Amino acid sequence: MATAFSAHFGLALAALAAEAALGYPPALFARIGHPVVWIGAAIEKLETGLNRGPPLRRRLCGVVTTALLLSGSLALGAALQAALLALPFGFAALALVSCSLLAQRSLYAHVAEVARGLEVSLEDGRAAVSKIVGRDVSRLDEAGVSRAAIESLAENFSDGIVAPVLWMALLGLPGALAYKAINTADSMIGHRSERYVDFGWASARLDDLLNLPASRLSALLLTFAAGRRAGEALTAVRRDARKHASPNAGWPEAAMAGALGLRLGGPRKYGEQEVLGATLGDGRAAACADDIHDALALYRRALAGLWAAAAVGAAAGW
């Protein structure tokens, strides 16, 4: 008999397969939107109503907001999972709903578009990469655009795919939905700006905690996927991962840098703010579109490792 453990791993595997095959259909998005959009609307409403007053009040209201998001998403995910499993072919329906929380297909498409853009012109490359990074891309050269795309691929492999799959494998749909709610909150209000430094504190700290195991697992998957360059990837992770300002982003980015023989990170600009980011890897900085293609090939192999891990987890529970 299957245990709840194997059922959750089986759900993660089925959701990965469904998302790889179908993505999130544009027609469905146009008709009903996307779970992240719904979560974002709830966060915006809470922020508008609660983010006011002195710093202590803002921080306490941010804690309340984060608690509401966490408990609400867990409860909604549990109710939805139970309702779907009660239907004929309920597991298939649950996998289809769950796959909307993954981004393996769309991430590949967006990063590949940057490579294709660079192969046409620098301006096309800048336009494509501006859709997936928050930094100022107006002055990036070909190498800067390429590195930005590869860094985004590495970071989003962790928090857009590995993390929701991990929490789905552990807790089912409730776990993945709760992770997505907190991760969305971090992206919206987890900034150290004057407006969000207090109100977004709780969501940012909880997001760091929830992403911690996935970032390490992502680095491991990328290292194994590096093949003959696995040693270089591991060396970069051990030497550079903790240098990153984020407690998590440096792990997959360092693994990617070592695996590709690149130097990622470094200074970047967000609006008028200059950020002196840590350097990850000790390879060449002169990246190009070919390196993006190599990064995407590494990404595909790492995804295969993630699928295999989900399959092993599902089989282990029988």
C-alpha positions, 0 to 999 in steps of 0.5 A: 500500500502507498503511504502518505509519504509516497503519495506526496512524492507521487504528486510531485512527480505527476505535477512535474510531468504535467507542467512539462507537458502543458505549462500554464495555458495562455487561454486559461491565464486570460480567463481565470488568471494564475494562483500567483496573481490571486495570492498577489492580489490578497497580499496587496490588499493586506498591505494597503490596509495594514502597512501604516503607522510607526515601525513597531506597528508595521512590523507586528502587522507584517507578522500578522499578514505573514501568519494569515498567508501561511495559515490560509494557504495551508487550510485552502490547500488541504481543503482543495486537496481533499475535495479533488481526491474525492472525485473520480480521477481525483489524483490526476485533477490534483496533479493538474492543479498542483502543476500550476505552482511550478515554473520549469517550462516557462523558466526555460522559455524565458531564458532561451528567449534571451539567448535568441534575442542576443543572437539578433541584437544586443537590444533584443537581448536586453529587452528579453532579459528585462522580463526576468530580472529586476536590475537596470539592463539599459547599459549591460553589454552582451556579457552582462545580459548573458550573466544576468540570464544565467543567474536568473536561471540558477536562482529560479531553478531553486525557488521556482521549481525545486522549492515548491516540488520539495514542499509538495513532496513533504506536505502535498498541495498545502505545502506547495501552496503555502510556500508559493504564498510566502515566496510571493509575499517576499517578492512583493514586500520583502524589500529593505525599502522605507515602505517595506523594511518593517512590514515585510520583515516577517515574510522575508525571514520566513521565505529565507527559512523555507528556501534553505533546504531547496537552495542546497538541494538545487546546488547538489542537483546542478553539481551532479548535472555538471558531469566532468565539471562537478568538481569545479561546481562543488569547489565554487559552492564551498568557496563562494555560496555564503558570500552572496547577500542572500542566504540561499541564492548563492548556492545554485548560482555558485554551482552554475558558475563552477559548472560552466566555468564562468564568473557570475555575480558582482556589481549591479544596478537597481534603479539608482541603487548600486549593489556590490554583489559578491563574485561567484566562480573564478572563470571568465566573465565574458559570457555570451549566448552560447553560455546561456544555451549551455546553462539551459542544457545543465538546467535540463539535466538537473531537472532530470535529477529532480524527477528521478529523486521524486520517483525514488521518493514515491517508490520508497513509500510502497 
